[in-house]
Amino acid sequence: YDSLNNCMWIGSYSTGLHSYNFTNSSLNNIQRNDADTNAIHASLINDLALNRNNLWVATVEGGLAKYSITNEAKKITNYDFKNGLPDNTIYSVAVAEGAVYFGTGKGIGMIEKDGTLKTFFNTQSGLPFSTFQQSIVTLPNGNLGLTWGAGGLPAGGAMPAGWYWASPGSGPDCTDGSNPDT
């Protein structure tokens, strides 16, 4: 829910980005337009994350879009191959302490508060995986959480400080969200 605009943002896997405005009961579609730099470049939406004045949109083959929702112009900034992303398909997105984290088929990326692509985590930076097609979430305490497949992280697999992981199912490889580094 976006309290600033009194709306709910909806990402579709066929018709793109929509907003439902509770004030006037209207449903609006934000149109895809590959030729317009101030438009979202994909109709397939994987994930959404709202932080203060920006809606972050994870797309299939359109990169990551930052939709500034505070001004009348509703400016969109696209992050893709041209901005240094290693992959234009973004599977998940989350915001923590102003930075934006996103999962791709080639690792986990981070965009700093000022909008610069700062870090990319993959096997070369110490993660036990590079393909990340799971969820990144912001936990209630502000830390980031990662989901991982049925087996969790490999034995001895470590995450960057302050990151936690969860694995579905039961058994010794699953966690209830506790810190796997301790």
C-alpha positions as CSV (number, residue, x, y, z in Angstrom):
1,Y,0.0,0.0,0.0
2,D,1.3,3.4,-1.0
3,S,0.0,5.9,1.6
4,L,1.6,8.9,-0.2
5,N,-0.7,8.4,-3.2
6,N,-3.5,6.4,-1.5
7,C,-3.0,3.5,-4.0
8,M,-2.0,-0.1,-4.3
9,W,0.7,-0.9,-6.9
10,I,0.1,-4.1,-9.0
11,G,2.8,-5.8,-11.1
12,S,1.4,-8.1,-13.7
13,Y,3.1,-10.9,-15.6
14,S,1.4,-9.8,-18.9
15,T,0.0,-6.3,-18.8
16,G,2.8,-4.4,-16.9
17,L,2.5,-2.0,-14.0
18,H,-0.9,-0.8,-12.6
19,S,-2.0,1.3,-9.7
20,Y,-5.4,1.2,-8.0
21,N,-6.3,4.6,-6.6
22,F,-8.5,4.2,-3.5
23,T,-9.5,7.9,-3.5
24,N,-11.3,7.8,-6.8
25,S,-11.6,4.0,-7.3
26,S,-9.7,4.0,-10.6
27,L,-7.3,1.5,-12.1
28,N,-4.4,3.0,-14.1
29,N,-1.9,1.3,-16.4
30,I,1.7,2.6,-16.7
31,Q,2.4,1.9,-20.3
32,R,5.5,0.0,-21.6
33,N,7.4,2.0,-24.2
34,D,10.9,0.8,-25.1
35,A,11.7,3.9,-27.1
36,D,10.9,6.4,-24.3
37,T,13.6,6.7,-21.6
38,N,10.9,7.9,-19.2
39,A,8.8,4.7,-19.5
40,I,9.0,1.2,-18.1
41,H,10.7,-1.1,-20.7
42,A,8.8,-4.4,-20.0
43,S,5.3,-5.7,-19.6
44,L,6.4,-8.7,-17.4
45,I,6.8,-7.6,-13.8
46,N,8.5,-10.0,-11.3
47,D,8.5,-7.9,-8.1
48,L,7.9,-4.5,-6.6
49,A,9.4,-2.6,-3.7
50,L,8.3,0.8,-2.3
51,N,10.7,3.1,-0.5
52,R,9.5,6.5,0.5
53,N,9.1,8.3,-2.8
54,N,10.2,5.6,-5.2
55,L,8.6,2.4,-6.5
56,W,11.2,-0.1,-7.7
57,V,10.0,-2.4,-10.5
58,A,11.8,-5.7,-11.2
59,T,11.1,-6.8,-14.8
60,V,11.7,-9.6,-17.2
61,E,14.2,-8.4,-19.9
62,G,13.5,-4.7,-19.1
63,G,16.0,-4.3,-16.2
64,L,15.1,-2.5,-13.0
65,A,13.0,0.6,-13.1
66,K,12.8,3.3,-10.4
67,Y,9.5,5.1,-10.6
68,S,9.5,8.4,-8.7
69,I,6.0,8.7,-7.5
70,T,6.1,12.1,-5.7
71,N,5.9,14.6,-8.5
72,E,3.3,15.2,-11.3
73,A,5.8,14.1,-14.0
74,K,6.2,10.6,-12.4
75,K,9.8,10.2,-13.6
76,I,11.1,6.8,-14.4
77,T,14.8,5.8,-14.4
78,N,15.7,2.5,-16.0
79,Y,18.7,0.4,-14.9
80,D,19.8,-2.2,-17.5
81,F,22.9,-3.4,-19.5
82,K,23.6,0.2,-20.4
83,N,23.9,1.2,-16.8
84,G,26.2,-1.7,-15.9
85,L,23.7,-4.5,-14.9
86,P,25.0,-7.9,-15.9
87,D,21.4,-9.1,-16.6
88,N,18.2,-7.4,-17.8
89,T,15.9,-9.9,-16.0
90,I,15.4,-8.9,-12.4
91,Y,13.7,-11.6,-10.3
92,S,13.3,-9.8,-7.0
93,V,13.9,-6.4,-5.4
94,A,14.0,-5.1,-1.8
95,V,15.0,-1.8,0.0
96,A,17.1,-1.6,3.2
97,E,18.5,1.6,4.7
98,G,17.9,3.5,1.4
99,A,19.9,1.0,-0.7
100,V,18.1,-1.2,-3.3
101,Y,19.1,-4.9,-3.6
102,F,18.0,-7.0,-6.5
103,G,18.4,-10.6,-7.6
104,T,19.3,-11.6,-11.2
105,G,20.5,-14.7,-13.0
106,K,24.0,-13.5,-12.4
107,G,24.0,-12.6,-8.7
108,I,22.7,-10.0,-6.4
109,G,23.1,-6.3,-7.1
110,M,22.9,-3.2,-5.0
111,I,22.1,0.4,-5.9
112,E,23.2,3.1,-3.4
113,K,20.9,5.8,-2.1
114,D,22.3,8.2,-4.7
115,G,21.3,5.9,-7.6
116,T,24.8,4.5,-8.4
117,L,25.3,0.8,-9.0
118,K,27.8,0.1,-6.2
119,T,28.2,-3.6,-5.7
120,F,27.4,-6.9,-7.3
121,F,27.5,-10.0,-5.2
122,N,28.2,-13.4,-6.9
123,T,30.6,-16.3,-6.6
124,Q,33.6,-14.0,-7.3
125,S,32.7,-11.9,-4.3
126,G,32.2,-14.9,-2.0
127,L,28.6,-15.9,-2.4
128,P,28.1,-19.7,-2.7
129,F,25.9,-19.0,-5.8
130,S,25.6,-16.6,-8.7
131,T,22.2,-17.5,-10.1
132,F,19.7,-15.8,-7.8
133,Q,16.1,-16.4,-8.9
134,Q,14.6,-16.4,-5.4
135,S,13.2,-13.6,-3.2
136,I,15.0,-10.8,-1.4
137,V,12.9,-9.3,1.3
138,T,13.2,-6.5,3.9
139,L,12.7,-8.0,7.3
140,P,10.8,-6.1,10.1
141,N,14.1,-5.3,11.8
142,G,15.5,-3.7,8.6
143,N,17.9,-6.5,7.6
144,L,17.6,-8.2,4.3
145,G,16.4,-11.8,4.0
146,L,17.0,-14.2,1.2
147,T,15.1,-17.3,0.3
148,W,16.9,-20.2,-1.2
149,G,15.9,-23.6,-2.6
150,A,15.0,-26.7,-0.7
151,G,18.5,-27.4,0.6
152,G,19.3,-23.9,1.8
153,L,22.9,-22.6,1.4
154,P,25.6,-25.2,1.1
155,A,27.4,-26.2,4.3
156,G,29.7,-23.4,5.2
157,G,28.0,-21.0,2.8
158,A,28.2,-17.5,4.2
159,M,26.2,-14.3,3.5
160,P,27.3,-10.7,3.8
161,A,27.0,-9.4,7.4
162,G,23.4,-8.6,8.3
163,W,21.9,-10.9,5.7
164,Y,19.8,-13.9,6.6
165,W,18.4,-16.8,4.6
166,A,15.4,-19.1,4.8
167,S,14.8,-22.4,3.2
168,P,11.3,-24.0,2.7
169,G,10.5,-27.4,4.2
170,S,11.8,-29.2,7.3
171,G,15.0,-30.8,8.4
172,P,18.5,-29.8,9.4
173,D,19.1,-27.6,6.3
174,C,16.1,-25.3,7.1
175,T,16.2,-22.3,9.3
176,D,13.5,-20.3,11.1
177,G,15.2,-17.0,10.1
178,S,17.9,-17.2,12.8
179,N,21.3,-15.9,11.9
180,P,23.1,-18.7,9.9
181,D,26.5,-17.1,10.6
182,T,26.4,-17.9,14.4
